[in-house]
Amino acid sequence: MNITGKTRVFFVLANPVAQVRAPELFNHVFARFGVNATLVPVQVPADCLVNFVRSSLASPNVGGLLLSIPYKGAVLDLLDECDTAGRIAGAVNAVRRAADGRLQGALFDGVGFMGCLAQYGIACRDKRVLIIGAGGAASAIAVALAEGGAAEVAHFDPVPGKAAALANRLASFGISQARAAMSSDAEGYELIINASPLGLDSSDAMPVCVEHIQQGAAVVDILMKNQPTPLVRRARERGLTAVPGFEMLIQQTPAYLDFFGYADAADELRRDATTLRRVIYPQALLAA
């Protein structure tokens, strides 16, 4: 990679940031398609976020921002425009400055998640779904699942009131399938999703009790670190379909590229994302 004064720079903001995998993926894409751009991970303290977003996007050679944990819902008030998915979920994971200076945000987690389900042949229509977490990614996934015909989308979050607040927000947009779960008990659910930080650290508790997951159910752990997570490993040991979060990132990469003006690369990756899987999947999971 040859970075010059003409290189278009993108940042992915998170706190912590060590777990993000987007730089590996996007810098591979930029190199493959001959794009003079780079994606740099930045750990931004919460009290610096607003100033960082404003000042970085004021720079003409900054192409835009990607947002990860815990900032997907933290920049909405800075935006002049937001796509429908972002407005409903109350979160965005991409921000750009338009030619007229307006800040525009979009949320692609839902698109990525549904693409992940399709890649692994996991159905959501008429299914009861439990999502652990009620943050930005969980919100986006809930919206996409409801639009995909899920019968019920229940959220559990250990922060008191957070799951209920999300369910109420989604209901206000006409998403009647959303509700707050009273516990993380996975019994009776047909699709279980970990959209929480549980699993980023090896000492974390399990998001759900795997032994309570019924046979025939599927598990998706959207974490980008420590894959396969204990949740994925134990679910597979029980014979369940259990998939890591890498595919969700891969499936939304074309949407990011379109958003930032790289339509040709986006179209090519929609046709064949095999090279992205080789970049981001551990060999053991790639063969699984």
C-alpha positions in Angstrom: 0.0 0.0 0.0 1.5 3.3 -1.1 -0.2 6.1 0.9 0.3 9.6 -0.6 -1.2 13.0 -0.2 -3.8 12.0 -2.8 -5.0 8.9 -0.8 -8.6 9.0 0.2 -8.8 8.1 4.0 -11.6 6.4 5.8 -11.8 5.8 9.6 -13.6 3.1 11.5 -14.4 4.3 15.0 -14.8 2.1 18.0 -14.0 1.8 21.7 -12.3 -0.6 22.0 -11.1 -1.0 18.5 -8.8 -4.1 18.6 -11.6 -6.4 17.6 -12.7 -4.6 14.3 -12.0 -6.6 11.1 -13.2 -4.0 8.6 -9.7 -2.6 7.8 -8.4 -6.0 6.7 -11.4 -6.4 4.4 -11.6 -2.9 2.9 -7.9 -2.5 2.4 -7.8 -5.8 0.6 -10.7 -4.5 -1.6 -9.0 -1.2 -2.3 -5.8 -2.9 -3.3 -7.6 -5.5 -5.5 -9.5 -2.9 -7.4 -6.7 -0.3 -7.6 -8.5 2.2 -5.4 -6.2 4.9 -3.9 -7.8 4.7 -0.4 -7.2 3.2 3.0 -9.3 2.4 6.1 -7.7 3.1 9.4 -9.0 1.9 12.8 -9.3 4.6 15.5 -10.1 4.1 19.2 -12.0 7.3 20.1 -12.9 8.1 23.7 -16.5 8.8 24.2 -16.0 12.4 25.2 -14.0 13.1 22.0 -16.4 11.4 19.6 -18.5 14.4 18.5 -15.4 16.6 17.9 -13.6 13.8 16.1 -16.6 13.2 13.7 -17.0 16.8 12.9 -13.3 17.6 12.4 -12.4 14.5 10.4 -15.3 14.9 8.0 -14.3 18.5 7.4 -11.1 17.3 5.8 -11.4 17.0 2.0 -9.4 13.8 1.7 -11.4 12.0 4.4 -14.0 9.9 2.4 -16.1 8.9 5.4 -16.5 7.0 8.6 -17.5 3.5 9.7 -18.9 3.1 13.2 -18.6 0.1 15.4 -19.3 -0.7 19.1 -20.4 1.4 21.0 -20.9 4.4 18.6 -23.6 3.3 16.0 -26.3 5.1 17.9 -24.1 8.0 19.1 -23.9 10.3 16.0 -27.5 10.6 14.9 -27.9 14.1 16.2 -24.9 15.2 14.0 -26.5 14.0 10.7 -28.5 16.1 8.2 -29.8 13.0 6.5 -30.3 9.4 7.5 -31.6 6.4 5.6 -34.8 4.6 6.6 -33.1 1.7 8.3 -31.0 4.1 10.4 -34.0 6.2 11.4 -36.0 3.2 12.5 -33.2 1.5 14.4 -31.8 4.7 15.8 -28.3 3.9 14.6 -25.9 4.2 11.6 -22.7 2.5 10.8 -21.5 4.7 7.9 -21.3 8.5 7.6 -20.2 10.6 4.6 -20.1 14.3 3.8 -22.0 15.2 0.6 -20.7 17.7 -1.9 -22.9 20.4 -0.4 -21.5 19.7 3.1 -24.4 17.8 4.5 -23.6 14.8 6.7 -25.4 11.6 5.6 -25.7 8.4 7.5 -26.8 4.9 6.7 -27.1 1.5 8.4 -26.1 -1.7 6.6 -26.1 -4.2 9.4 -29.6 -5.5 8.5 -28.6 -6.0 4.9 -25.5 -7.8 6.0 -27.3 -10.0 8.4 -30.0 -11.1 6.0 -27.2 -11.9 3.5 -25.5 -14.0 6.1 -28.7 -16.0 6.7 -29.1 -16.6 3.0 -25.4 -17.7 2.6 -25.9 -20.3 5.3 -29.4 -21.3 4.3 -31.0 -20.1 7.5 -34.7 -19.2 7.4 -36.3 -16.5 9.4 -39.8 -16.4 8.1 -42.4 -17.4 10.7 -39.6 -18.1 13.2 -39.3 -17.0 16.9 -36.1 -15.1 17.3 -34.1 -14.1 20.4 -31.5 -11.3 20.1 -29.1 -10.8 22.9 -28.3 -7.1 23.0 -30.3 -3.9 22.2 -27.7 -1.7 20.6 -27.2 -0.4 17.1 -26.5 -3.8 15.4 -29.3 -5.5 17.3 -31.7 -2.8 16.2 -30.8 -3.1 12.6 -31.0 -6.9 12.7 -34.5 -6.7 14.3 -35.8 -4.4 11.6 -34.5 -6.7 8.9 -35.9 -9.8 10.5 -39.3 -8.2 10.9 -39.3 -7.2 7.2 -38.2 -10.7 6.4 -41.3 -12.2 8.0 -40.1 -13.3 11.5 -43.0 -14.2 13.7 -41.4 -12.7 16.9 -38.2 -10.8 17.6 -37.4 -10.7 21.3 -34.6 -8.7 22.8 -32.8 -9.3 26.0 -30.3 -6.8 27.4 -28.8 -6.8 30.9 -29.1 -3.0 31.1 -32.5 -2.4 32.7 -35.0 -0.9 30.4 -32.8 -1.0 27.3 -34.6 -3.9 25.5 -38.0 -2.4 26.3 -37.0 1.0 25.0 -35.9 -0.6 21.7 -39.0 -2.7 21.4 -41.1 0.4 22.0 -39.1 2.4 19.4 -39.6 -0.4 16.8 -43.3 -0.6 17.6 -43.6 3.1 17.0 -42.5 2.4 13.4 -45.1 -0.3 13.0 -42.8 -3.3 13.8 -45.2 -5.3 15.9 -43.1 -8.4 16.2 -40.6 -6.7 18.5 -40.8 -7.2 22.3 -38.5 -7.3 25.3 -37.7 -10.7 26.8 -37.6 -11.1 30.5 -34.5 -13.2 30.4 -31.8 -14.7 28.1 -33.4 -18.1 28.2 -33.3 -19.4 24.6 -35.8 -22.2 25.1 -38.6 -22.1 22.5 -36.7 -19.9 20.0 -35.7 -21.0 16.6 -33.0 -18.5 15.8 -30.7 -17.1 18.5 -28.4 -14.1 17.8 -25.7 -12.7 19.9 -25.5 -9.0 19.1 -24.0 -8.1 22.4 -20.3 -7.6 23.4 -20.4 -10.9 25.4 -17.6 -13.0 24.0 -15.2 -10.3 23.2 -13.3 -11.3 26.3 -12.5 -14.9 27.2 -13.8 -14.4 30.7 -17.2 -13.2 29.6 -20.3 -15.2 30.5 -22.1 -17.1 27.8 -24.8 -15.0 26.1 -27.3 -17.9 26.5 -27.4 -21.4 27.9 -26.8 -23.5 24.9 -28.3 -26.5 26.5 -31.7 -24.8 26.4 -31.6 -24.3 22.6 -33.9 -26.7 20.8 -32.7 -29.0 18.1 -33.1 -27.6 14.7 -32.6 -24.0 15.9 -29.8 -21.9 14.4 -27.3 -19.6 16.2 -25.5 -16.5 14.8 -22.8 -14.7 16.9 -22.0 -11.5 15.1 -18.8 -10.8 17.0 -15.7 -10.2 14.9 -13.2 -11.4 17.6 -12.5 -14.8 19.2 -14.3 -16.7 16.5 -15.4 -19.4 16.8 -16.7 -18.0 20.1 -17.6 -20.3 23.0 -21.2 -19.9 21.9 -20.5 -21.0 18.3 -18.3 -23.9 19.5 -20.8 -25.3 22.0 -23.7 -24.9 19.7 -21.9 -26.8 17.0 -21.0 -29.5 19.5 -24.7 -30.0 20.1 -25.2 -30.4 16.3 -26.8 -27.0 15.8 -26.2 -24.7 12.8 -23.9 -22.0 14.4 -22.2 -19.3 12.3 -19.7 -16.4 13.1 -20.3 -12.8 12.3 -17.7 -12.6 9.5 -20.3 -13.3 6.8 -22.5 -10.4 8.0 -19.6 -8.0 7.4 -18.8 -9.6 4.0 -22.4 -9.3 2.9 -22.7 -5.6 3.8 -19.3 -4.6 2.2 -20.9 -3.9 -1.2 -23.4 -1.6 0.4 -20.6 0.3 2.1 -18.7 0.6 -1.2 -21.8 1.9 -3.0 -22.4 4.5 -0.3 -18.8 5.7 -0.6 -18.8 5.8 -4.4 -17.2 2.6 -5.5 -20.0 1.0 -7.4 -17.9 -1.1 -9.8 -16.1 -2.8 -6.8 -19.5 -3.3 -5.1 -21.0 -5.0 -8.1 -18.1 -7.3 -8.5 -18.2 -8.4 -4.9 -21.9 -9.0 -5.1 -21.2 -11.5 -7.9 -18.4 -13.2 -6.0 -17.2 -12.6 -2.4 -14.9 -15.6 -2.2 -11.8 -13.6 -1.9 -13.2 -11.7 1.1 -13.9 -14.9 2.9 -10.3 -16.0 2.4 -9.1 -12.7 3.9 -11.3 -12.7 7.0 -12.2 -16.3 7.9 -9.9 -18.4 10.0 -8.9 -21.5 8.0 -10.8 -23.8 10.3 -14.0 -21.9 9.9 -13.5 -21.5 6.1 -13.5 -25.2 5.8 -16.5 -25.7 8.2 
